[in-house]
Each structure stands twice: as structure tokens, then as C-alpha cells.
Amino acid sequence: MHALDFYDSFLDEVVARTEKGDGHRRNHAAAGLDHATCTLDQLADWLETTSHSSAVSGIASPETALMGLHRAVQRRLPSRQTLQIDMPRLTSFVEWDSECQQELMTLCKGLDQDSCIFSDIAGFFRDDIADLIKGLEQKPTMAFEILAPLLCSRKAMKRRAWCLRHQKECFLQTSDAHTAGSSCTAHSKQGLGKAFSDKNAIHFLAWCGLRLEVGEKEITLENVEEFPTDALERLMSPMYFIEAIKMDPRFFGFPIARGRKYHRLRNKAAALMELSPFSRFNKRFFRLVHWSWREFAFMHMFKDGVIPTEFEAELQWARSRKLSMIRTFANSGHESVEDIDRIVAHYGAQEVSDAVVVRVQDMICALGGFQEQPFLASLNANELKMRGLYAEKAPGEAWQLNQNPGAGHGMHSTLFWMHTLIHNCGLTLGKSWVSFFR
């Protein structure tokens, strides 16, 4: 399903429900305005005037969703077709992964915005408690109890840290809205189960401290369903109203199961204590799933006729990863990646050296044969291991190669929904990117 299809459907729901109300209809009619258009205009105004920041969200996941909504609203407002809706203003990102950082640098250049990119959220702790933080990073068991009083009294954080984009210390600006993920390994059933004794507790506490220091109007935090809401309430409730809700793509008609808990925080100085639409979202936009993940795979971008190009791009992405088999093999000798790419493309073409061909053929045999080699060579060692386990435990089913089937996590897939959707369908389905067309 194309992302815009979801936003169009979402906007249809918003407009339809707005049309049922009489609130401002007479005022709009008197002004010669269509009620639905006014609703979309209000949404467009919000997109233009609201600034956003994010933390630990990969390659701008919240911002990407905003831009999808931006485009869907833009093409539904004929009055604004010639006068483009301004892109959302993105003030800052906090991201620890180096590859994601580079992608964010490219994004910021493309948007021509002066956004800051910070790499280490712990860098916002004050210098006078640096030794304390280092000690807690080594032994995080008491981190929550020790840092909570400092955070609540606003004696732990500063608003300047090293910015990768500007190559200097930058001031963390206050945005209107902030969206963040947080480490789930400490709380997930498949994780370490250490809760706030995990080393990542320091990063979560730093994030909470920054929110108390900056004071955005609205905040959204995502984590696994087991995340303890009471911990967030202990730190943030003096300043924010807090709602928690469990959501899943299955609730909205997607054949993908990925249960998550979302927390919505609204600044008490800027909002009334009323039940927000967020807490009713599941019921308002609930859709029954009448189709399966196999149809999902067929429908994905099919109407635009770009499936082969898209899957080829995914294959190139997977092969370019530092730990993919083809990269590991290339780095183990003197051959260039381009040489091995030619071998992969031609299944052992003779235009490259015999020594390279022999080595690649050995790898091909180890991986299971020529036919699947281009796909298999793009996997990393752990994905190959998981693939072997799935082949034994669940032949012919959907395989989720970033999860261990022995733990039961990836075995929840059925004909009607897939347990999760990672970077692409190919790595999930396990054999090749075009396996569902054969």
C-alpha cells in the first residue's frame, strides 16, 4: 500500500466526521467556504506553523510521516496547489547511530533547513555531574533513584551540546512538538529484561531531563507495550498531562502486527486537562483486516509499476551494509565490491579472476546454491543463522530474519497478518525479494 493511500483514507475520515458536526458550519457558509475545505485549511495551517524535533527515531521517522501528511493535504486543497504549503520546520534531531546521522545530514541539506543534529543525548548532562554520569553508566542499577531528584529540580541538564551538522556546540531550541522513541531492549519480552537497571536507562533519564528543561507543548513517546508508564509519570507529571495507549497496525487495516505503547504528553501551561482525540484514535479509525500480507506484498506500489525498481533498490541497500556477507567477503581479500557484484549478477561470470570465482563459489555453496545467492549474499551472519532456523521450524511461512524463531517472537505470523514489517518485505519473507511473484 502506498503511504499516501493511508493519509488520503485518514483525511476522508476526518472530513466525514467533521461534516457531521454543526459547530461552525453556518459561519463557513456565510463566508462562502466549504466546511471540509476549512478543516483541511486548518490542518495545513498547523503543518506550516508548528515546529518539530525528534530523538532516537532513526532516519527521521516522525518527520517522514509529517511530510506524507503534508503532501496528502497539499493535493487535496486546490486553492493551495499554486501556493505550496510550507514544509514543517524541523529544529533538531538526537540520533546515536552513525549511518542514521549521515542520512539526517542529507535530509537537512535537501530541506534547506538549519536543523541541528546531536549524537549523544548524555552530552546534555551538566559538566559538574559528569563523573557521576560516568559511574552510573558503568553501574546503572541506581541511576533512576539518584538522578530523578536532580532532574525534577532541574539541576541535571544543560541546553548546549556538540552538533554534528554545525561542528560546534549548539543551543537546543524549543519546538512546538517533540516525538521520540526510547530503547526497548530493557523492557521488551525479547530483550534483556533489566528495566531501569539497563545501561540505556541513562539515555532515557537524559531525555526526560531535556523535556523538563525545554518544555515543549506536546510530546509523543513510543516504546514496547511493557514499558512502565508510572516511571514516566513520576518524572513528567508535574509539568505534563500524560496519556498512554496501546496501538497496532492491525487496528487500522494493515496486515502487520507490531504492538506498541504510545505516550502523549501535553504541557499543563498550554493545554486544558481534557480527554484528547489521541485516546480515542483506535476506535475512530479502526478498520477490519479483510486481506493478508501476501496481498499486501502484491499491492505494494504495484499500481505505479515500480516494484522491480523498488526491490532492486532494497537489494542494493541490504548489500551495502557493512556486515552483509558480500561486504564481509570483499573486505577479507583484495577484490573490489564491484568485482563481486559482477559475480553476483552473472552467477560466477568468467571475466573476473579465477581465484575470486573459486572463493565466491565456495561461499555460494555454503549459502545454499546459485539460485538464491544474490539474496543470501546480502544478508548478514545473524540473518543467515535465523534463516536456517526458520527453514527448519517454519518452512513455507513468513520469516522474520531479524528475530529468533526459537524465542517464539517471529512465529506469530499467520496468513492474515505478519508479526512485524522491517526495512523491506524481502528480508522478512526470507528467500528473495520477488518470492511472492513466483
Secondary structure, DSSP 8 states (H G I E B T S, - for coil): --HHHHHHHHHHHHHHHHHT--TTHHHHHHTT--HHHHHHHHHHHHHHH-EEEEES-TTTHHHHHHHHHHHHHHHT-GGGSSS-----EEEEEE---HHHHHHHHHHHHHHT---EEES-GGGGB-GGGHHHHHHHHHSGGGHHHHHHHHHHTT-SB-SEEEETTTTEEEE----SEEEEE---TTTSTTS---GGGSTTHHHHHHHHHHHHHH--SEEEEEE-TT--HHHHHHHHTTTEEEEEEEE-GGGBT-SB---EEEEEEEETTTS-S---GGGGHHHHT-B---S-HHHHHHHTTGGGT-HHHHHHHHHHHHHHSTTBHHHHHHHTSS--HHHHHHHHHHTS-TTS-HHHHHHHHHHHHHHT-STTHHHHTTSBHHHHHHHHHHHHHSTTS---TTS-GGGTGGGG--SS-BS---S-HHHHHSS-TTGGG-
